[in-house]
Every structure is written in C-alpha cells, then in structure tokens.
C-alpha cells in the first residue's frame, strides 16, 4: 500500500512522510490551514504556495514551512508528490502521490462550487482516491449559492427595517471570506469580529480582493448597528461581545443547516445552507471523474458512502480519523 493509516496519521512508508498528521512527525504535508488538518509540532511542513499565509497563521511564524505551486511535483525519497487545488479555502490542496506508476490522491477537504476566494477544484485521475465524507449522506445537497446569498441579503434588509443588527456566524477561515464576496456590500456597513479581521488581512495580502469590512473594535462607541451586518465566528455566539450590538437578529451559515432542527439547536434566528465541503452528488461525481477503482472515505459519514460505492462495484473502505470535518471548525 502506498499510504497507510498509523497512530500519528496517514503515512507513506516509501517516502517517509505524513499527510495531515494529528501527532507531531518529522515531515508533514498539509492540505490546508484548518485546525483538524494543520497541527503544530512537526519538524517540517510542505503546503501549497497560495496557502502560505494562512498556514503560518495557524502554525506560527517560525514554522519550518516549504511551499510549492499547484501542479509542481517534488520527489521525496523517490516518491513523486504534487499538490492540486481542492477549492475548499485559500491554499487548500489535494495531495497526489505516485510511485512505480501507482497513483493515490488524498482530497483533504474540498468543494466543487465556484468560489472567488480560492482556486477551483481540479479533478486528478488516480487509482486510489481518499475522499472526505463530511456530508456523505444523500440528504446533503446544496442549493445554488446565488440563492443562498440572496436569502442573506433579504434577511439583512428585513433586519434594517426592524431596527436590528444582523449578526451572521460563519467559520472565520474560508466561510467568512466567501460570504463577504457573495453578499451585496451596498446594502449597508459591514463589520467583522477580530478573528475574521485578522484572516481577511491575510487573504488580501494573498491577492483576494475582499469588500470593505471594518473591525468591530474600531467602531465608534455611538455606532448605529441597526443597519450593519456583523460577521463573526460561532465561538462569539455565547460571549459578552454580542451585547454591544443591542437589538439583533442572529444567523448561522453552514451545511448543517440543511437538516431540520439545526437552527433551533444552535439557538439562532436563521440558518443559511452554505458549506465549503462537497455535498453528496459532488462526492459521487468526483469519485467517478477520478477513475479510481479503490476509494477510501474519511472525515464524516463514511459507512453509508462506503456501502453506496461498494454497491457500484468499487473497492471501498472507511478510513477512520479523530476528526469529522466541518463540525471541528466551529472554534475557528
């Protein structure tokens, strides 16, 4: 086997490297900067060049980080490795591993919808495909994102007529920036939580042209929040930070909003179905497009996906890890 699961993570014995290890190792290849994929403590890291800023933000400025452009290959102990766009967040990558004509691809987290804040997903042909299954159930089918952004805009306008601030919770890395690019910035002033602000600056430094969004901490004490949209990470929901906005309506943007009852469970007024992960049809289409005959499913609803793939005649297995995809990003 070109890759195998160990107690430290997904390991390539021939190349002596790990992909997204959850324990410190000598050499780690990192698919993207979310905390369940990029963890501190390893000696050396390799990642896509576009993600250098957010990776260093996650791992620390003194991290021994090497980057390569998408599509450029690197020989590591005789194993050819290249990184390819995953379309998840800025700098997210799939890892292609090849030895003696055998090709494996590790998807990391990915999505198939267009997103101006990151490079679009690229199908990479392979013999074995390791796919995420965060939303690996047929119920998870994303509506057109244009409709979702229109719903956000309408909610924001309605709150303005009622004199309420609009507080929208979204993961600080990736989701927040995608929302800022998708909404109608002419409706009113946009503010962001400090965690979002810091990442916005990294995105801008990487060439992503985000709309103007002010840091909440720089607002006047007399700021009229009733016309404003405030984007914040879910962790801010239960904090005293919210009190400054007075009367407000809250919402959460996530793929989990597809399931009835999630809005009430998360104690928000509105839920918008928007995910930076691939949905069920997207997983099936991607597996088919790679041409892989062996598929390993990880990070999420692996059993139903594995059963479905096996019924289609593919060699399919679950690859269990300590993490379950988007649910683990709420602390961003």
Secondary structure, DSSP 8 states (H G I E B T S, - for coil): --SEE-SSSEEETTTTEEES-SS--SEEE-S-SSTTT--TT-SEEEEEGGGHHHHHHHH-TT--EEEE-TT-EEEETTEEEEEEE-SSSTT-EEEEEEETTEEEEE--S---S--TTS--------SEEEEEETT-STT-----HHHHHHHHHHHHHHHHHTT-EEEEE--TTTHHHHHHHHS-TTSS-EEE-HHHHHHHHHHHHTT------EEGGGS-TT--GGG-EEEE-GGGTTSGGGGGG-SEEEEEESGGGGSTTHHHHTT-SEEE---SS--HHHHHHHHHHHT-SEEEEEEE-HHHHHHHHHHTT-EEEE---S--GGGGGTT-
